[in-house]
Amino acid sequence: MAPFLVQIVATVLARWFAHSWRDAIRGGLGVMFLFTAASHFSDLKHDLAAMIPPPFTGELCVIYVTGVLQVAGAIGLMTPRTRKWAAWGLAAMLVGLFPANVYAAITGVTLGNSSVTSLWIRTPLQLFWIALLLREAIVPMQSAESHSRRQETV
């Protein structure tokens, strides 16, 4: 649940500096992925490794790789040339990592001595993040020129 709260706060704060809500949402997602990536290199890394289903349960290399991918994806979301591919990659990673959330919920894995987010909360959150990322990947950005023309006609 903490990543969702981080994303919401970061999105609202980013809106003060962003040109559009879409930019703010992308910024919020980037901050959220940096936040979750940080846990991959903290004391929580062993708890995260316990979430991985067999045969890779406990493998720290998987945790490190996914942490690096989250950092790369967050940076990629902020870069116009790479944001589309970063969004696709992060969406694919969320889909690929979802079995770890299921495994953790079923087996009672804890994160920092707390229960993992229940699946009835985690599943809609994952779908929400995937939808935001796919929107970024599929829907083309409007140029500043067409945006200003649209506002002039209103």
N, C-alpha and C positions, 0 to 999 in steps of 0.2 A: 504494500500500500504506500510505503514511503516514496517509491519512484513516481507514482501518480501525483502525489502531493508536490513533489519537487517539480514535476512537469507543469502542473497548473500554476504554481507560484512563478516559475521561470517564464512561462508564457505571458502571464499578466504583466510582469516586470518588463519583458522584452517588448511588449506592445507600446510602451512609452517611447522606445527608441526606433522601433520598426516602422516601415512604410505601410505595412498592411497586417491584417490578422494572419494571413498566410505566412509572412516572414516571422511573425511572433511565434506562431505554432511550431515552425521549423526550429526556431531558436530554443523553444521549450523542450522539444524532442531532443535536440542536441545536448542540452544541459542534463536532461534525464539520462541519456545514454552515457554521458561522462560520469554522472553520479553512480550509475549501476556498474560501470566499468571499474571505478575506484574500489568497489568491494571485492573485485577479482584479485586485487593485489594487497588486500588488508587481511586482518585476522579471520575474516569471514570466508576466506578462500577454501578452507578445509570443510566448512559447512556446505559451501556451494558444490564442492567436489562430491560430497555425500549425496547430493541431489541427482547426480548423473546415474541413469539406469545402467544395469549390467550390459555389457562386460567392461565398461569404462568407469564404473563407480570408483570414486576416490582419486581419479587421475588429475593431478594438478595441471598438467600440460594442457588439458582441455579448458580448464578455467583460465589459464593465462592467454591462450589463443582467443577465446571468446571475449576476454577483456580487451585485448588489442584490437579485435575486430569492432568492438563497440566504440572505442576511441576513434579508430579510423572512420567509422560510419558517421559519428558525430561531427568530426571535422569535415567529412565529405558533404554532409547536409548543408554546411555553411558556405561551401565553395560552389559557385554557379556551374562550373564545368563538370563537377562530379556529383551534384546533389541528386540527380535522377538515379544514377547507379548506386549511390550510397543508400537511397531510400529503398531500392529493390533489394540490396544486400541486407539491410537491417530487417526488412520485412521477412525475407527468407530465413534469416537467423532466428527471428522470433518464432516462426513456424517450426524450425528445426529444434529449438530449445524447449518447446512446449512439452514434449514427453518428459523432460526433467522435472517440470512443475507437477505433472501428473504423478510421476514416481514419488516425488517428495511428499505430496499430499497423502498418497496412499500408504506410504511406509512411515510417516510421522517424522520425517527429517525436520530438524530445527535450524533456524538461522539466528546465531547469537543468542541461544537459549530461548528463543520465541518460536512458536509454530509458524510454518510458512503460510502465506496467504491461501485461504481456501479456494478450491477450484471454482466455486460459484461466484467468487469475486475476480479471481485471476483470469478466467476464461473471457469474460466481457472486456477486461482491461487489455488483454492481448489482442483481441479483435479490434478494439478501439485504436490501439497503437498501429496495428497493421493497416487499418483503414486510412489513418492519417498519412502513413508512409506511402501507401499505394496512390493516394491522391497526389502526393508530391511527385511520385514516379510517373504517373499516367497523364494527369491534367497539366497541359502546358502553362507556363508562366505567362501572364499578360505583360506586354511591354508597358513601360511607364507612359509612353505616348498614347496608347489605346486607353489606358486607365484614365489619363487626364482628359481625353476626348469624351469619355463616357461621363465623367463628372460634369463637364461643361454642358452636356445636353440635359442634365437632370435639373 
